Amino acid sequence: MKGAEGRKNFLKKISELAEEPLLTSTIVLVLVTIIVLSASYPYYVKDFEDFLGQVLAEAHGMIFDILIIGILLYWLNKTGEKRQRIRMYKDEIDDFRLWESDEAAFRTVGNIKRLNRHKIYNLNLVNCYLSKTNLNYVKLKGANLNYANVSNSNLLDVNLEEARLNQTRFENCNMNHASFKGSYANGAIFRDAYLIKTDFQQAFLIKADFTNAFLMEADLRNAYLTNADFTNVNLYKADLRGAKGIQIEQLSKAKTLYLAKFDDELQDLVRETLPDLAGG
C-alpha cells in the first residue's frame, strides 16, 4: 500500500516538474554536466592537452553549426511570416467579397496595396466592391476583376495588363495613363471615364460601353472592338490602327474623331462619310 502511494506521489512530482520548463531544463543540464564531467575525468588526468585540443576542435564545429543553423532558422522564420501575412491579406479580401460598403472597399484596397508591396499582383478580385477608392499606381497584372465594381475611383497609371475585366464597372473613373494591354474586358463599362493616353493594345473590348468617355490619345491598336459603344466618346488623336471589328456605324456616334488614326481603308471611309467628326 505504501509502495503504491509512493509511486503515485513520485509520478505527481514528475508531472508538476514538467509544468516548470525552466526548472526542468536546469535539472537536466546539471545531471548531464555531472555525467559528462565524471566520464571525462580520466582524460583530464592522463592526457589533458590532447583532450583539450579535441574539445576546441569540437567547439569550432559547434560555432559553425550555430552560424549555419541560425541563418537557416532566421530565413525559414522570415519566409514563414511573409507567407502568413500574404495568406492573411488574401483571406481578408475573401471576407469582404460581395460586401458593398465603403469599409469593405477601403479594407480591400488596403490589402491589395500590401500584397503589391510583396510583389503579388495576380489577385482574385471577382465580385469585389472597390468603388470610390484610390488605386493610383497599383499593379494588378493578370488579376481577375470579373464583375467587380470599381466605379467612381482613381486609377491613374494602374497596371491591368492581361487582367480579366469582363463585365467590370469603371463608370466615372479617372484612369489616365492606365495600361489594359492584352486584357479581357468584354462587356466592361467605361461610361464617363477618363481614359486619356490609356493603353488598350490587343485588349478584348467586345461590347464594352465607352459612352461619354474621354479616350484622347488612347492606344487601341489591334484591340477587339466588335459592338463596342462609342456614343459621344472623345477619340481625339486616338490610335485605332489594326483594331478588329470596328465599324463606321460605331464611329459615327463619337463626339469627335479629330486626328484619330485608322487603317488606310477605314481612314478614307471616315473622311468621306464622317467629315464633321474627322475634321474636328
Long-range contacts (C-beta under 8 A, 24 or more apart in sequence): 82-118, 85-114, 85-118, 86-115, 86-118, 86-120, 89-114, 89-115, 90-115, 90-123, 90-124, 93-123, 93-124, 93-125, 93-128, 96-128, 96-129, 97-126, 97-127, 97-128, 98-127, 98-129, 99-129, 100-129, 100-131, 100-149, 101-129, 102-132, 104-129, 105-129, 105-130, 105-131, 105-132, 105-133, 106-133, 109-133, 109-134, 109-135, 112-138, 112-140, 113-138, 121-159, 206-245, 225-250, 229-253, 230-254, 235-260, 236-260, 237-261, 240-266, 248-273, 248-274, 251-277, 252-277, 256-280
